Amino acid sequence: MCSVPPPVIYDALKDMRARSANDSELGTCFEAAARFFLKNDPFYRTLCPRAFADYQAKLDKLKAQKKSLATFSDCGPYSRPQDAGEELTKEDIFFYVYGLLHSQEYRARFAENLKKELPRIPFAKDFLTFAQTGRKLAQLHLEYEAGPSYPLEERYISAEPALRSNPGPLSKMRWGKGQAITDAKGKKVVPEDKSVLIYNDNLALCGIPERAHDYVVNGRSALERLIYMYQVKTDKDSGITNDPNLYSDDPRYVVDLIKRVTYVALDTVKMVEALPALEEVTPTAAVLPMAWQNAVS
């Protein structure tokens, strides 16, 4: 049994783990020390169950990652010979999955499954295109606030030049109104005009392309989600008021954000439509980990 008090070891290992983030050699020492104490000292495991559970979870995660990486690497289309022998990485797989989940074919084919269970990831033939597109999509979606803007037209009710630098407070945005039509029952209705977004009583943003509404996130287009999230609203239970006018010192923050989200939506649709067909590859059972074989067979 180890003679060093377990709590002391735990504190030392915590410190070593924190300092090993940017030091691979120290990280190796941490893994070795943790492995020794957690496997060989039952007294330590008893008094420090949280540390043992953390270590075991991390070990299980690493094993799963290695299995996934080996499985993808052993499948023929993923050997990346055109990259001069560059090996497949965990990042490649992450961006492959991100690209694949945007595939219109994938979403249509597995629509019912996706409603009730976690997504299953097929082995698409063109791995590289999905991975490269997934990387571009992730960058676009993460850096949207600093990205390019779509040139929407700003129409002001008041002609005062000051409104262009400060469009005024936002309460709740809404779509414009189209021309009145008569429905099947002979009743006149006024449909929404989604090419126009009413920002407030002073400003309307016009010229929103129809394709911008094709980028849907959890049942709503990106712009509709923006309308829903960026409104002054008070929670009934807590009494806390959500006020987007306080999100930034820049009075044009939301106006410019709408233009950027419009650009993101259009660019996303363009990249998604260019994705190739899945053309699934069926790996042999020998390539797959035992836990995956039943799912494929």
Salt bridges, closest charged atoms under 4 A:
ASP15 OD2 - ARG19 NE 2.85
GLU31 OE2 - LYS58 NZ 3.00
ASP83 OD2 - ARG80 NH2 2.62
GLU86 OE2 - ARG80 NH2 3.76
GLU91 OE1 - ARG135 NH1 3.35
ASP92 OD2 - ARG80 NH1 2.39
ASP92 OD1 - ARG135 NH2 3.74
GLU105 OE2 - ARG109 NH1 3.48
GLU112 OE2 - LYS115 NZ 3.27
GLU153 OE2 - ARG155 NE 3.08
GLU154 OE2 - ARG252 NH2 2.70
GLU154 OE2 - LYS259 NZ 2.57
GLU224 OE2 - LYS194 NZ 2.61
ASP256 OD1 - ARG252 NH2 3.04
GLU273 OE2 - ARG211 NH1 3.25
GLU280 OE2 - ARG109 NH2 2.63
